[in-house]
Amino acid sequence: MDITNVWQDLAQPEGGTIVYLVMDGLGGLPDAKHGGTELQVAQIPHLDHLAARSSCGLLEIVGPGITPGSGPGHLALFGYDPLTYSIGRGVLSALGIDFDLQEGDVAARVNFATLDDHGHITDRRAGRIETCTNQRLCQQITQNVSLHHFNGEYFFETVSEHRAVLILRGAGLSDAMDDTDPQQTGLPPLTPQPRTEEAEHTAQIVRSFVKQARDVLADEPDANGILLRGFEQYRPIPPLSERFHLSGVCLADYPMYRGVSRLLGMHVPPPPGGLQARFEALRACYDETYNFYFLHVKKTNSLGEDGDFNAKVQSIEAVDRLLPQLLDLEPDVLVVTADHSTPAVMGSHSWHPVPTLLHARTARVDDVTTFDEVACMRGALGLRPGIHLMGLALAHAGRLAKYGA
């Protein structure tokens, strides 16, 4: 049984306000050179003080040993079982840039990448090229790549920095496609392969697109290749308002997270532009219009992916300095958590449970006095599945009716 369906039945339109502060990739592992995890090393007096007045614990976002992508990670936090609602990164990227996806469209996330003379990947992110360079390359590809055998149309759009999105629109398309990104350097991009016979038509289209795009990019110094992953056919899912009577707003700069929010029916205003601006935007829109606020922090993840321990520590400390602005709003329920761990010592997403705190008038205060991975092991929330978070937030906000007589 999907417990989220029980919450859906019990959810009430009246109740308190919920704020999610999601520090992407927050969880870490100890670095011997620095003497702890990023959270343990960071100077975070406000988060530590908040943890001492909250229920703390660890969330296993998808399941034991499963390394979540950001899409599944956020769906779990919002109360959508990612094993039931499988949404590819392509769809989320397209929604995140306000692309008008239509039901049946197939979208794939794209990385511009650097290839050597042998066609092997030397940088999966093309040196994190600037967004303006990305826009120029997308325009060149759109102008020069023709899919004559495809009785439909394609769109190739900039997302941000090295990321773009490919959208196919037409009859007979399938998302049963393997990624072309081998997820490591030193290997060539994989050939687009279908997972079913029905997907062979789509695979032929993608192969032609990839070959032509590589020809267009051949003389680029950094972004001379593309990697595709997260193929998904767009199928709308029930929004937060329908499931849990939540009217949500997303305060995020990065397109993918804006896409998740739009998929779930949240209001997604223009990108605030920077960390402090996101906190200021929260304060500006904090009124009776919404009862669920999602504030996203990206750099805690991207710096972890870069393997930059010190910079990730600094990004955590920057959030801590701004936290009093959020606390001044006195939300009924405040959650600080992450969609997955990204230890700098690994330089990638990982399966490790993420530290979480839940602050509310009805929360049981435990003996946790610092907000970090080890301290949260002792917390009142224990170790629990990521999808449990929404049920707990709804309950502490007084938004769930009693179950049974």
C-alpha positions as CSV (number, residue, x, y, z in Angstrom):
1,M,0.0,0.0,0.0
2,D,1.2,3.5,-0.9
3,I,1.0,5.5,2.4
4,T,0.9,8.7,0.5
5,N,-2.6,7.7,-0.8
6,V,-3.7,7.5,2.9
7,W,-2.5,11.1,3.5
8,Q,-4.3,12.1,0.4
9,D,-7.6,10.7,1.8
10,L,-6.9,12.4,5.2
11,A,-5.6,15.7,4.0
12,Q,-7.6,18.8,5.0
13,P,-7.8,22.2,3.3
14,E,-7.2,24.1,6.6
15,G,-4.1,24.1,8.7
16,G,-0.7,25.6,9.2
17,T,2.0,26.8,6.9
18,I,4.9,24.5,5.9
19,V,8.3,25.7,4.7
20,Y,10.9,23.3,3.1
21,L,14.5,24.5,3.0
22,V,16.1,22.0,0.7
23,M,19.9,22.2,0.7
24,D,20.7,20.1,-2.3
25,G,23.2,17.3,-1.8
26,L,23.7,18.4,1.8
27,G,24.9,15.0,3.2
28,G,28.6,14.3,3.3
29,L,31.3,11.8,4.4
30,P,34.2,12.5,6.7
31,D,37.3,14.0,5.1
32,A,40.4,13.0,7.2
33,K,42.2,16.1,6.1
34,H,39.4,18.3,7.5
35,G,38.4,16.3,10.5
36,G,34.8,15.5,9.7
37,T,32.0,16.0,7.2
38,E,31.2,19.3,5.6
39,L,28.3,19.9,8.1
40,Q,30.6,18.9,11.0
41,V,33.3,21.3,10.0
42,A,31.0,24.2,9.0
43,Q,30.3,27.0,11.5
44,I,26.5,26.9,11.6
45,P,25.3,28.3,15.0
46,H,21.7,29.0,13.7
47,L,21.2,25.5,12.3
48,D,22.7,24.0,15.4
49,H,20.4,26.0,17.7
50,L,17.4,25.1,15.5
51,A,18.3,21.4,15.7
52,A,18.4,21.6,19.5
53,R,14.7,22.7,19.4
54,S,13.5,20.3,16.7
55,S,13.0,16.6,15.9
56,C,16.0,15.4,14.0
57,G,16.8,12.3,12.0
58,L,18.0,10.8,8.7
59,L,16.0,10.2,5.5
60,E,16.7,7.4,3.2
61,I,15.4,9.2,0.1
62,V,14.5,6.3,-2.3
63,G,15.7,3.1,-0.6
64,P,18.7,1.2,0.9
65,G,21.7,1.5,-1.4
66,I,19.9,3.5,-4.0
67,T,21.6,6.7,-5.2
68,P,18.9,9.2,-6.1
69,G,18.9,11.7,-8.9
70,S,17.6,15.1,-8.0
71,G,14.2,14.5,-9.7
72,P,13.3,11.3,-7.7
73,G,14.8,12.9,-4.6
74,H,12.5,15.9,-4.7
75,L,9.5,13.9,-5.6
76,A,10.1,11.8,-2.5
77,L,10.3,14.9,-0.3
78,F,7.1,16.2,-1.7
79,G,5.2,13.0,-1.0
80,Y,5.3,11.3,-4.4
81,D,6.9,7.8,-4.2
82,P,9.6,8.0,-6.8
83,L,9.2,4.2,-7.5
84,T,5.6,5.0,-8.5
85,Y,6.1,8.3,-10.2
86,S,9.1,7.9,-12.4
87,I,9.8,11.3,-14.0
88,G,12.9,11.6,-16.2
89,R,15.3,14.5,-16.0
90,G,14.4,15.6,-19.5
91,V,10.8,16.3,-18.7
92,L,11.8,18.2,-15.5
93,S,14.4,20.2,-17.4
94,A,11.9,21.2,-20.1
95,L,9.3,22.3,-17.6
96,G,12.0,24.1,-15.7
97,I,12.6,26.5,-18.6
98,D,8.9,27.1,-19.1
99,F,8.8,25.0,-22.3
100,D,5.3,24.2,-23.3
101,L,5.4,20.4,-23.1
102,Q,2.5,18.6,-24.6
103,E,1.4,15.1,-23.5
104,G,3.3,12.5,-25.5
105,D,6.4,14.7,-26.0
106,V,9.7,12.8,-25.3
107,A,12.4,14.9,-23.6
108,A,16.0,14.1,-22.6
109,R,18.5,16.1,-20.6
110,V,21.6,17.1,-22.4
111,N,25.1,17.8,-21.2
112,F,27.5,19.6,-23.5
113,A,30.8,17.7,-23.0
114,T,34.5,17.8,-24.1
115,L,35.8,14.9,-26.3
116,D,39.4,14.2,-27.1
117,D,40.8,13.4,-30.5
118,H,39.8,9.7,-30.0
119,G,36.2,10.7,-29.2
120,H,36.6,9.9,-25.5
121,I,35.0,12.1,-22.8
122,T,37.5,14.3,-20.9
123,D,34.9,16.5,-19.2
124,R,31.3,15.6,-18.9
125,R,30.3,19.2,-18.2
126,A,32.5,20.9,-20.9
127,G,34.2,23.1,-18.3
128,R,30.8,24.4,-17.1
129,I,30.5,26.7,-20.2
130,E,28.7,29.9,-19.7
131,T,25.0,30.0,-20.5
132,C,25.5,32.5,-23.3
133,T,27.8,30.0,-25.0
134,N,25.2,27.3,-24.5
135,Q,22.6,29.5,-26.2
136,R,24.9,30.1,-29.2
137,L,25.5,26.3,-29.6
138,C,21.8,25.4,-29.2
139,Q,21.0,28.0,-32.0
140,Q,23.7,26.5,-34.3
141,I,22.4,23.0,-33.8
142,T,18.8,24.0,-34.4
143,Q,19.8,25.8,-37.6
144,N,22.0,23.0,-38.9
145,V,20.5,19.7,-37.8
146,S,17.7,18.4,-40.0
147,L,15.7,15.2,-39.2
148,H,14.2,14.6,-42.6
149,H,13.0,11.1,-41.9
150,F,11.2,12.2,-38.7
151,N,7.5,13.0,-39.4
152,G,7.5,15.4,-36.4
153,E,9.5,18.2,-34.9
154,Y,12.3,18.6,-32.4
155,F,13.4,21.4,-30.1
156,F,16.8,21.9,-28.6
157,E,16.8,24.4,-25.8
158,T,19.3,25.9,-23.3
159,V,18.8,25.1,-19.7
160,S,21.8,26.6,-17.9
161,E,25.6,26.5,-18.2
162,H,26.5,23.2,-19.8
163,R,23.0,21.8,-19.7
164,A,20.4,21.7,-22.4
165,V,17.3,19.7,-23.3
166,L,16.1,17.8,-26.4
167,I,12.4,17.5,-27.0
168,L,10.9,15.3,-29.7
169,R,7.2,15.8,-30.7
170,G,5.4,13.4,-33.0
171,A,3.6,10.1,-33.4
172,G,5.1,6.7,-32.5
173,L,7.7,8.0,-30.0
174,S,8.9,6.1,-27.0
175,D,11.0,6.9,-23.9
176,A,12.4,3.4,-23.6
177,M,15.8,4.6,-24.4
178,D,19.2,4.1,-22.7
179,D,21.3,7.1,-21.8
180,T,24.3,8.0,-23.9
181,D,26.2,9.3,-20.9
182,P,28.5,6.6,-19.5
183,Q,28.8,8.7,-16.3
184,Q,32.6,8.7,-16.4
185,T,35.4,10.2,-18.3
186,G,37.8,8.2,-20.5
187,L,35.0,6.5,-22.4
188,P,33.2,7.5,-25.6
189,P,29.6,8.5,-25.5
190,L,27.3,5.5,-25.8
191,T,25.3,4.9,-29.0
192,P,21.6,5.6,-28.5
193,Q,20.0,2.3,-27.9
194,P,16.3,1.3,-27.5
195,R,15.1,-0.9,-24.6
196,T,12.2,-2.2,-26.6
197,E,11.3,-2.9,-30.2
198,E,8.8,-0.1,-30.2
199,A,11.6,2.4,-29.3
200,E,13.7,1.6,-32.3
201,H,12.0,4.4,-34.3
202,T,13.0,6.9,-31.5
203,A,16.5,5.5,-31.4
204,Q,17.0,6.1,-35.1
205,I,15.9,9.7,-34.7
206,V,18.2,10.3,-31.7
207,R,21.2,8.6,-33.5
208,S,20.8,11.0,-36.4
209,F,20.5,14.0,-34.1
210,V,23.6,13.1,-32.1
211,K,25.7,12.5,-35.2
212,Q,24.7,15.8,-36.8
213,A,25.1,17.7,-33.6
214,R,28.6,16.4,-33.2
215,D,29.5,17.5,-36.7
216,V,28.1,21.0,-35.9
217,L,30.2,21.1,-32.7
218,A,33.4,19.6,-34.1
219,D,35.4,22.9,-34.0
220,E,34.4,23.9,-30.5
221,P,37.3,24.0,-28.0
222,D,35.3,22.7,-25.0
223,A,31.7,21.7,-25.9
224,N,32.4,19.5,-28.9
225,G,30.1,16.7,-27.9
226,I,26.7,16.0,-26.2
227,L,25.5,13.4,-23.7
228,L,21.9,12.5,-23.3
229,R,20.1,11.0,-20.3
230,G,16.8,10.8,-18.6
231,F,14.5,10.1,-21.6
232,E,10.9,10.5,-20.5
233,Q,7.5,10.8,-22.2
234,Y,5.5,13.6,-20.6
235,R,2.4,12.4,-18.7
236,P,0.9,14.9,-16.3
237,I,0.5,13.7,-12.6
238,P,-1.9,14.9,-9.9
239,P,-0.7,18.2,-8.3
240,L,-0.1,19.0,-4.6
241,S,-3.3,20.9,-4.4
242,E,-5.3,17.9,-5.5
243,R,-3.5,15.4,-3.3
244,F,-2.8,17.3,-0.1
245,H,-4.7,20.6,-0.4
246,L,-1.4,22.5,-0.6
247,S,-1.0,25.7,-2.5
248,G,2.8,25.8,-3.1
249,V,5.3,28.3,-4.3
250,C,8.8,27.4,-5.6
251,L,11.8,29.7,-4.9
252,A,14.6,28.3,-7.0
253,D,17.0,29.6,-9.6
254,Y,18.0,26.3,-11.3
255,P,15.6,25.1,-14.0
256,M,15.3,21.4,-13.0
257,Y,13.9,22.2,-9.6
258,R,11.5,24.7,-11.0
259,G,10.4,21.9,-13.4
260,V,9.6,19.6,-10.5
261,S,7.6,22.3,-8.9
262,R,5.7,23.1,-12.0
263,L,5.0,19.4,-12.6
264,L,3.4,19.4,-9.1
265,G,1.3,22.5,-9.7
266,M,3.3,25.0,-7.6
267,H,3.4,28.6,-8.5
268,V,6.9,29.2,-10.0
269,P,7.8,32.9,-10.2
270,P,10.8,34.2,-12.2
271,P,14.2,33.0,-10.8
272,P,15.1,35.2,-7.8
273,G,18.7,35.3,-8.8
274,G,21.1,34.3,-6.0
275,L,20.9,32.8,-2.5
276,Q,20.0,36.0,-0.6
277,A,17.5,36.9,-3.2
278,R,15.7,33.6,-2.7
279,F,15.4,34.3,1.1
280,E,14.1,37.8,0.3
281,A,11.6,36.4,-2.2
282,L,10.3,34.0,0.5
283,R,9.7,36.9,2.8
284,A,8.0,39.0,0.0
285,C,5.5,36.3,-0.9
286,Y,4.9,34.9,2.6
287,D,1.2,35.6,3.0
288,E,-2.2,33.8,2.9
289,T,-1.9,33.1,-0.8
290,Y,0.3,30.0,-0.1
291,N,0.6,27.4,2.6
292,F,3.6,25.5,1.3
293,Y,7.0,27.1,0.5
294,F,9.9,25.4,-1.2
295,L,13.2,27.2,-1.0
296,H,16.0,25.5,-2.9
297,V,19.8,25.8,-2.4
298,K,21.9,24.5,-5.3
299,K,25.5,25.1,-4.5
300,T,25.7,22.6,-1.7
301,N,25.3,20.0,-4.4
302,S,27.3,21.4,-7.3
303,L,30.3,22.1,-5.1
304,G,30.1,18.6,-3.7
305,E,30.1,17.3,-7.3
306,D,33.2,19.4,-7.9
307,G,34.9,17.7,-5.0
308,D,35.5,21.1,-3.4
309,F,35.1,20.4,0.3
310,N,36.0,23.9,1.6
311,A,33.6,25.6,-0.9
312,K,30.8,23.3,0.1
313,V,31.4,24.2,3.7
314,Q,31.3,27.9,2.8
315,S,28.0,27.4,1.0
316,I,26.5,25.7,4.1
317,E,27.7,28.6,6.2
318,A,26.2,31.1,3.8
319,V,22.7,29.5,4.3
320,D,23.2,29.5,8.1
321,R,23.8,33.3,8.0
322,L,20.5,33.8,6.2
323,L,18.5,31.4,8.3
324,P,17.3,34.1,10.8
325,Q,15.4,35.8,8.0
326,L,13.4,32.6,7.6
327,L,12.9,32.0,11.3
328,D,11.5,35.5,11.7
329,L,8.5,34.4,9.6
330,E,7.7,31.8,12.3
331,P,6.2,29.1,10.0
332,D,4.1,26.4,11.7
333,V,6.4,23.7,10.3
334,L,9.9,24.3,9.1
335,V,11.9,21.4,7.5
336,V,15.6,21.5,6.7
337,T,16.7,18.6,4.6
338,A,18.2,17.4,1.3
339,D,17.2,15.5,-1.8
340,H,20.3,13.3,-1.6
341,S,23.9,13.3,-0.3
342,T,26.8,14.6,-2.4
343,P,30.0,14.0,-0.3
344,A,32.8,16.1,-1.6
345,V,35.2,13.2,-1.0
346,M,33.2,11.2,-3.6
347,G,32.4,14.1,-6.0
348,S,29.0,12.6,-6.9
349,H,25.6,11.8,-5.6
350,S,25.5,9.0,-3.1
351,W,23.1,6.6,-1.4
352,H,23.8,7.8,2.2
353,P,20.8,9.0,4.2
354,V,20.4,12.8,4.5
355,P,20.3,14.8,7.8
356,T,16.9,16.3,8.5
357,L,15.3,18.5,11.1
358,L,11.6,19.2,11.6
359,H,10.7,22.2,13.7
360,A,7.1,22.7,14.9
361,R,5.2,23.5,18.1
362,T,4.2,19.8,18.3
363,A,7.6,18.3,17.4
364,R,9.3,16.2,20.1
365,V,12.6,17.8,21.0
366,D,15.4,15.2,21.2
367,D,18.9,15.4,22.6
368,V,20.5,16.4,19.2
369,T,22.4,19.7,19.7
370,T,24.3,20.0,16.4
371,F,22.9,19.6,12.9
372,D,25.1,17.0,11.2
373,E,24.9,13.4,9.9
374,V,26.2,11.7,13.0
375,A,24.2,13.7,15.5
376,C,21.0,13.2,13.5
377,M,21.4,9.4,13.9
378,R,20.3,9.9,17.5
379,G,17.3,12.0,16.7
380,A,13.6,11.4,17.3
381,L,12.8,11.0,13.6
382,G,15.2,8.0,13.4
383,L,16.1,6.6,10.0
384,R,13.0,6.6,7.8
385,P,12.0,6.6,4.1
386,G,12.1,10.0,2.3
387,I,8.4,9.9,1.4
388,H,7.5,9.9,5.1
389,L,8.6,13.6,5.4
390,M,5.5,15.0,3.7
391,G,3.1,13.0,6.0
392,L,5.0,14.3,9.1
393,A,4.9,17.9,7.8
394,L,1.2,17.7,7.1
395,A,0.5,16.2,10.5
396,H,2.5,18.8,12.4
397,A,0.7,21.5,10.4
398,G,-2.7,20.1,11.5
399,R,-3.6,19.1,8.0
400,L,-4.4,15.4,8.4
401,A,-7.7,14.2,9.9
402,K,-7.8,11.2,12.2
403,Y,-7.7,7.8,10.6
404,G,-10.6,5.5,11.5
405,A,-13.1,5.7,14.3
